[in-house]
Amino acid sequence: MYYYRLGKIPPKRHTQFRQPDGSLYKEELVSSEGFSGIYSNLYHIHPPTRIKAADDPIAFGPKKINDYTLRHIHLNTSNVTATGDDYLSARKVLLMNNDCSISICSPRKRTMDYFYKNAEGDEVLFIHDGKGTLTSQFGKLDVRQGDYIVIPRTVIYKIEFEAGPLRVLIIEAASPVETVKRYRNQLGQLLEHSPYCERDIRPPQELVTDTSKGEFLIKIKKQGYLHPYRYDHSPLDLVGWDGFLWPYAFSIHDFEPITGRIHQPPPTHQTFQGRNFVICSFVPRLFDYHPLAIPAPYNHSNIDSDEVLYYAEGNFMSRRGIERGSFTLHPGGIPHGPHPGTVEKSIGAKETHELAVMIDTFHPLWPTTDALEFIDPKYPMSWTDQAEGFNEVNTP
Ligand SMILES: [Fe+2]
């Protein structure tokens, strides 16, 4: 991430910065990894510590299935139009471990009458369908279809969507979510061979300074609960901020694919990194151009990672029975690969229009009880030719 600022800030940090009435603005340092990670300095009208009430916590979180059989999983969420009422209650965590969780979220309500703060995880929203505005202490950020929205923990925000189809993939991370380290130089700038650069990253554009008083609810997520905090002033009471820590958008459509003469492995598609997991973007691209190239992927034994793919758009050449909005989980320990017939069929193909998000974890994932309703029971046998009753929808 890079240095950015919005609004008014004093020329030197930790010095007197006065409001028109002569009182001091209230400075707040928001820092990650203690004082060792990225940080920003925020300047409030009111003390961010002053609360009106802290109500009883409400249990909030998924139930994982500890003893799910080792098998490939296809979660077909393609027919889902609403997963719940609002932005929080509609979050259905489907897969999880101690490093990250993967959710689908299609709320009926398009607005929020409260603010939300995730106090324990960075969030990455992938906007599969939807358009709107994320409003946080850092300002307003446009949200568009195809965007990754990266929200560092403790950012207080609300998100409002316009009418129309709405489907959001949410990856919540126990660690900071960062750009890919091998694509950065020693000072943090994205390198020339990175699939994207700083110009592709959209910071908040318009600071909101809300001076109103009243009652403002912030639901704070931590340790399996939502903690309702009430303030008598708006949390959007900033006159300015600067630093490296802020929510941003990056469109998957701005990811420039790396291609080669022969099949390129998933790390060439890597977009973000977290502790013990990566996020990759599979975007429309030219296929391999060696005269004997096989564009379909090979069979693969990932001996120490679990691979999740979320299929967003296009035909998925190597998979049968997959639809727009499907997830597959190919766990470590058993091989996965192209479906029968798809390898020969891929030879000679020049390009793909697929769009998919991959989450590879380096510790095993568990399905949750919310995942059960989406499980395709035929998927584990789908590599067997003429599997009885196999779902052939969207076969390429
Ligand atoms: Fe794989």
Boltz pocket constraint, residues with backbone or C-beta under 6 A from the ligand:
constraints:
  - pocket:
      binder: B
      contacts: [[A, 300], [A, 302], [A, 307], [A, 330], [A, 336]]
      max_distance: 6.0
